[in-house]
Amino acid sequence: MMTATTGATQSAHPERPGRSDGVCSEFTVFTKIKPGHADALREDLATLSDAAHDESAHAAVRQIGTLHDARHVIFDDNTRFMFASVFDGSWDTYIDDFAKTVVGSRFDKVFSHSEGFPGVADPGVKDWFVAHQEPARVFVSAYPDLTVQQIYKDHRVDDAFQEVLDTPQFRAALDNPANAELVATPAFQKLLEEASA
């Protein structure tokens, strides 16, 4: 059984900035927007936002399999850009995985408006991210013990269990005297309570 962490700690990769809380790590990058590129960046972000709601974007996020959430912000009078995300697993694997999906080309397009960005497939991209990454002073995850894959699995199990709960066969099994001992156990009662919450 996993136990909750009591607070955010430095990353397991000391050469990589960022804080962790349990299995979750934060990644925040601040860049300078190339002069005259703010409007183009804003348009690319609008396109990215539209794409984030289509199936291919969610399929790519599922393919990466470690991304909890992400956000993009333009600030300081259109001169600076922030990308922030929460992920689980290795920092290096997280960066590598972007280049392997449709997210990589979208990443390239958005970051192409940042000064000095070499491209997500460039061997120097990790050094560039490290140079522009700023660790959070405080980072807390609502579910520090759950990886994205565990969350996906929990969701699938819950959906399947809810389907079972709705069947007449399950109701009949609950009412069957042969199952009375199992149904009366605290663990089974807790399961029923959680399912109805």
N, C-alpha and C positions, 0 to 999 in steps of 0.2 A: 504494500500500500504506500502511495506517495504521501509525503508530508509537505505542508505549505512552508515556503520560505518566509522568514520574518522581515526581510527588507531587501532592497536592491543592492547588488554587489557589482564589482567591476567584472567586465567580460572575462570568460574563460581564456580568451586569447589576449594576453596583455599587450601584444603589439597592435591590436585593433582597438580603437576607441569604442566607447559605448558601455551602457550599463545593462545588467541582466536582473531579472526577478524570476527565480526558478528556471524553467526552460526558455522563457521569453527574453529576447534582447531588443534594445532599441537602436535605431539607425537614423541619425539626423544629419543631413548635409546642407550647408549654406554655400551658395555660389554668387558670383557677380554676374549679372545679366549683361551680355554684350550690348554696347551702346546701340540704340535703335531697334533692339530685338524684343522689347517687352510686348508689343502688340502681337507679334508673330508667336511668341511663347504663349500668350493668352489664348490665341486661336488654337494652337496645338493642344493646350490643356483642355479647351472646350471639346475638341475632337476626342481626346483621351477620355473625358468624362462621358461623352456619348457612347464611346466604345466600351467603357467599363460596365455598361448595362447589357451588352450583347453576350451571347453564349461563348464566343471564342475567347473573350477576355477572361471570363470565369473559368473556362477550360484551361487557359494558360496559367492562371493563378493556382488551379488545382494541380496542374503539372509541376509547377514549382514546389508546391506542397508544404511550404514552411512560412508563407506570408500571412500574418494575422490581419494587418491593415496597413494602409498607406495614404498619405496626403501630400499635396503640392500647394505651395503658397508663394505668391509674388508679393513683395513688401518693400519698404523704404523707397517710396515714390518710383516704383517700377525699376529699381536698380538691383535688387537682390531677389534670390529665389531659394526656397527651402523645400527639400524633399525629406519626409519623415515617415518611418515605418516601424513595425514591430514584427519580428520573425523568431523562429526557433531553429536550433541547430547551429552549425558552423557559419561564421561570418563569411569565410572564403567561399563556401559552397553556396551560400545565399547570393553572393555577387555573381558567381559562375552561372547559377541557374537562370539569371535574367537573360543571358546571351543565348540560351537554348530554346527560348520560346518567342512567341509573337510580342511578348512584353519587352524583349530586348530591342526590337526595332522602334517600339514606341518610346522606350527609355532614351534611345539614341536621338530621336527627333526632339524630345523635350529638352534633354541636356545639351543639344547642339547650340542652344541659345546661351549657354554658360561659357564664360571665358576659360579657354584652355582644355575643355573636355575632349579627351582623345578618342572617344567611342567605346561602347560597352565591350566590344570584342578585342580592343587593344590590350596588349600585355601590360601596359602601364596604368590601366584603368583603376586597379585596386589602390595603387599609390596615390592616384588623383583623388579617389574617394577618401582615403585616410587623411590627406592634406586638407580636405574640405569638411570633414566630419567633426562635429562638436558633440561630446558626450552630454547627456542630460545630467542635471544636478540631482534630480529625483526621478525615478522611474518605478512605477508600480503597475503590475498586471492584475486584472480582475481574476484571472485563472492561470496563475504562475506554474501550475503543475501539468498543464495540458498543452501538448503540441497540437498543431493544426490537424495532423492526421488523427490524433485521439479525438479531437472535437468533431471531425467528419464522422468517425466511427460511432461516437456517442449519439450523434444525430441520426445516423442510419439505424442504430439499435433502438433508439426511442421511437422512430417512425414504425419500425417493425413491431415493437411491443404494443404501441397504440393500436395498430391494426388488429393484433391478437385480442386485445382487451375489448374491441368492438364486436367480436364474433359471438354468436349464440353458443358455440361450442365451449368457449372460455367460461361464459356464465354458467353453463351446465356443469363444467368441471369444478367450479367454485361451490356449487350447490350439491355436488356428489358427496355423500357421507364418507366414501372411501378416501377422499382427499381432505377431510376435515382436520386431520392432525397437521398436515402441511400448511393449510390455509391459516391455521391458528398460530403458527410460529411468528415470533416478533419480526423476523427478517421478511417473511412474506407479507405481513401486515404493513411493514414499512414500505415495501415495494408498491403495494396498492395505494398507500397514502401519497407517496411521491408521484405516482402515475396520475392521481386525480387532482393534484395541486395545480 
